[in-house]
Amino acid sequence: MTGAVAETMSPKLKSVKNLIKVIVADGIDADGLGPVNANGTFDLVFVKDQAELEREIESASALLVRSKTKVTADFLKKAPNLKFVGRAGVGIDNIDVPASTQRGIVVQNVPGGNTISAAEHTVALILSLSRNIPQADASTRAGQWKREKFVGTELQGKTLGLVGFGRIGKEVAKRAQSFDMKVIAYDPFVSEAHMKSNGIHPATLDEVFKTADYISLHVPVTDQNRNLINDETLAKMKPDARLINCARGELVDEAALIRALQSKKIKGAALDVYQSEPPKNEDLFKQENLILTPHLGASTEEAQVKVALELGSSMKDFFERGVVRNAINLPSLEPEVLEKATPYLKLAEKLGRF
């Protein structure tokens, strides 16, 4: 955190004379932003495409996005008045946080708004893989009646391996346990005691790959786990293992996954996210044992309203009260506390640089 961010949080933000211009991109739910829109403090501008965004961003004080808009360092140069970037969701890999911090721009997400939606979609894909639902539907619609081709697998007694045990992973585990599945999980940031208290068996990453019947990914993208699913890790999996990714497309080497599916190294896979969206690898579409959905993890009516409502409320608090909630690059402190702490933060920054 730099001093620039701390200065951005000055209580001077409380005295707003003119409407605060807010750019709303990526189809964030307008109903969820209704309370902010009716507030009388903000001017919400809903943009439909990148060209319109480029025209409007120069005079904007806030930008609200989902995953489509890329808030890069070059993009931020076009937004000299920007003070707040809000992500309607959990992941912030489409936002250059260091560049935002350097500019004194607070970056904030909504960690819990789409948790249930993403967890339920993960379970839906697990069930679809187990019972061949998309393939059976397409076959029946084509006038065929091939029951023997779509013999399924029961979830009871199977092992679900979670890579990541955060909010979404925890909700997936609850639902898997209701099917009498054994759940194991790898997460270096979660204590074994916490996992065990939720009925989860702590495991190493290798143990998850080698023993799980279903492997579901629930981690952000970092330099360390990019292409986490590759030829080497796929080779560790059981022949009847199934892979589910509703987290981030960059976690999976798609070419390696295709090779594993074609050679029957694993039983099947389901993807909701891709290395590029929409996916450009046409070989993905040719795999019969692969289920594809168009990034629907957070796409429920309830989740869209919840994340927009929470994000709008957080933005309102930031500009009107100087209160930060769920910021990525600034501690969440009350204005009075932050004012007292700022000299110490600056001193710590200088000592760190020294």
Summary of the structure (lengths in Angstrom):
residues: 354
radius of gyration: 22.6
end to end distance: 15.4
largest distance: 73.2
contacts: 1152
relative contact order: 0.15
helix: 43%
strand: 15%
